[in-house]
Amino acid sequence: MTARNTAPAIDVVDARALIANNPDTLIVDVRTPGEFETAHVPGSINLPLDQVDTHLGRIVEDAGGRMLLMCQSGGRATQACTRLAAAGLTGATVINGGMNAWIAAGGPVERGRQRWGLERQVRLVAGGIVLLSIVISSWLPEARFVAGFIGAGLTFAALTNTCAMGMLLARLPYNRGSGGDVDAALARLNAPGRRA
């Protein structure tokens, strides 16, 4: 049995109040640049989850003020928060429900070129592979093992709150978008007026 993650979290209503009352609060969006380009909270920065480990030391060293972590639904932000806390960063909090909850609560959003979210892409690819392997198994019975492998992978992803397929899809050019300037995002962590 896997231990439950206990990353500090805040709901959207409280997050919006915190941002309104504390202008040094920074929202760090850990989705892919493509997802960020599609819709993001005004003033937030994009630091994709796949870059957090690479820049962990700099993030911990440069982070000033209060940091709210956001992704599409909360899973990736929770992973980022756990990694940052393990590296010694305090003051990072996950926005419960991510962009899904933010939009549902009527939070302000800047929209750009529309793309499918990473979670939707994973469902399409995993479902497509399972469907294709079942169809092919009519001629090649061993193909059913591919469907079983994908099912096992999805089960493992749910139990560990990680997704190897999602991490691979995040690297595709489609998900990189026109943004993704990690250095600019990291520079904003230590912007004047953000030091606690």
C-alpha positions in Angstrom: 0.0 0.0 0.0 1.3 3.4 -0.9 1.5 6.2 1.6 -0.9 9.1 0.9 0.7 12.3 -0.1 0.2 15.1 2.4 1.3 18.2 0.4 -0.3 21.4 1.8 -3.3 22.4 -0.2 -5.7 25.3 -0.5 -9.0 25.6 -2.3 -9.7 28.0 -5.1 -11.7 30.5 -3.1 -9.0 30.8 -0.4 -6.3 30.9 -3.1 -8.0 33.9 -4.8 -8.4 35.7 -1.4 -4.7 35.0 -0.6 -3.6 36.4 -4.0 -5.8 39.5 -3.5 -4.4 40.2 0.0 -0.8 39.2 -0.7 0.5 40.6 -4.0 3.8 38.7 -3.6 2.0 35.4 -4.0 3.1 33.7 -7.1 1.2 30.9 -8.9 3.6 28.4 -10.4 1.9 26.3 -13.1 3.6 22.9 -13.5 1.7 21.8 -16.6 3.3 21.5 -20.1 3.9 24.8 -22.0 1.2 23.7 -24.4 -1.4 23.4 -21.6 -0.2 26.6 -20.1 -0.6 28.4 -23.4 -4.2 27.1 -23.8 -5.3 28.6 -20.5 -3.6 29.9 -17.4 -4.1 32.2 -14.5 -3.0 35.8 -15.3 0.4 36.6 -13.8 1.3 32.9 -13.2 4.5 31.4 -14.4 5.1 28.1 -16.2 7.6 25.7 -14.8 6.8 22.3 -16.2 6.9 19.3 -13.8 9.6 17.7 -16.0 11.9 20.7 -15.3 11.4 20.8 -11.5 14.0 18.1 -10.7 16.5 19.6 -13.1 16.2 23.0 -11.4 15.4 21.9 -7.9 18.3 23.6 -6.2 17.7 26.9 -8.0 14.0 26.9 -7.2 14.6 26.3 -3.5 17.4 28.9 -3.4 15.5 31.6 -5.4 11.9 31.1 -4.2 10.7 34.1 -2.3 7.3 34.9 -0.9 4.3 32.6 -1.1 4.1 30.0 -3.9 0.9 28.3 -5.1 1.4 25.3 -7.3 -1.1 24.5 -10.0 -1.6 21.9 -12.7 -4.8 20.6 -14.5 -6.4 18.7 -11.6 -3.9 18.6 -8.7 -1.7 15.5 -9.3 1.3 17.1 -10.9 1.2 20.1 -8.5 1.2 17.7 -5.6 4.2 15.8 -7.0 6.1 19.1 -7.5 5.2 20.3 -3.9 6.4 17.0 -2.5 9.7 17.3 -4.4 10.2 20.9 -3.3 9.4 20.2 0.3 11.9 17.3 0.3 14.5 19.7 -1.0 13.8 22.1 1.9 11.4 24.6 0.4 8.7 25.8 2.7 5.7 27.9 1.8 4.7 26.0 -1.4 1.0 25.0 -1.4 -1.1 23.1 -4.0 -4.3 24.6 -5.4 -6.9 21.8 -5.0 -8.4 20.8 -8.2 -6.0 22.8 -10.3 -7.1 24.7 -13.5 -10.3 22.5 -13.6 -11.4 23.9 -10.2 -10.1 27.4 -11.0 -12.2 27.6 -14.2 -15.3 26.0 -12.5 -15.1 28.6 -9.8 -15.0 31.5 -12.3 -11.4 32.5 -11.7 -9.8 34.8 -14.2 -8.1 33.0 -17.1 -5.9 34.1 -20.0 -6.6 31.9 -23.1 -4.4 31.2 -26.1 -4.2 28.5 -28.7 -6.5 25.6 -27.7 -4.8 22.2 -27.2 -5.8 19.0 -25.5 -4.7 18.7 -21.9 -2.1 16.0 -21.1 -4.6 13.9 -19.1 -6.9 13.8 -22.2 -4.0 12.9 -24.4 -3.1 10.0 -22.1 -6.7 8.7 -22.2 -6.7 8.9 -26.0 -3.3 7.1 -26.5 -4.0 4.4 -23.8 -7.5 3.8 -25.1 -6.3 3.7 -28.7 -3.6 1.2 -27.9 -6.0 -1.1 -26.0 -8.6 -0.9 -28.7 -6.0 -1.6 -31.5 -4.4 -4.5 -29.6 -7.8 -6.1 -29.0 -8.7 -5.8 -32.7 -5.3 -7.2 -33.8 -5.7 -10.1 -31.3 -8.3 -11.5 -33.6 -5.4 -12.4 -36.0 -2.5 -12.4 -33.6 -3.6 -13.6 -30.1 -0.5 -12.4 -28.4 -1.5 -8.7 -29.1 -3.9 -9.0 -26.1 -0.8 -8.8 -23.8 -0.2 -5.2 -25.0 -3.7 -4.3 -23.7 -2.8 -6.0 -20.4 0.5 -4.1 -20.3 -1.3 -0.8 -20.8 -3.9 -1.7 -18.1 -1.1 -2.6 -15.7 0.6 0.7 -16.5 -2.6 2.7 -15.8 -3.1 0.8 -12.5 0.5 1.6 -11.5 0.0 5.3 -12.5 -3.1 5.5 -10.2 -1.4 3.8 -7.3 1.8 5.9 -7.4 0.2 9.2 -8.7 2.7 9.2 -11.6 2.3 8.6 -15.3 5.1 7.4 -17.5 3.0 7.8 -20.6 2.1 11.4 -19.5 5.8 12.2 -19.0 6.6 10.9 -22.5 3.7 12.8 -24.1 4.8 16.0 -22.3 8.0 15.9 -24.3 6.3 16.0 -27.7 6.6 19.2 -29.7 2.8 19.6 -29.5 3.0 20.0 -25.7 6.0 22.3 -25.7 4.0 25.2 -27.1 5.6 28.5 -27.9 6.3 29.2 -24.2 8.3 27.2 -21.8 11.1 29.7 -21.0 12.3 28.0 -17.8 15.0 30.6 -17.2 12.4 33.5 -17.3 10.1 31.5 -15.0 13.0 30.9 -12.5 14.0 34.6 -12.6 10.4 35.5 -11.5 10.8 33.3 -8.4 13.3 35.8 -7.1 11.8 39.0 -8.4 12.1 42.1 -6.3 9.3 42.4 -3.8 8.9 38.6 -3.6 11.4 38.0 -0.8 9.6 37.1 2.4 
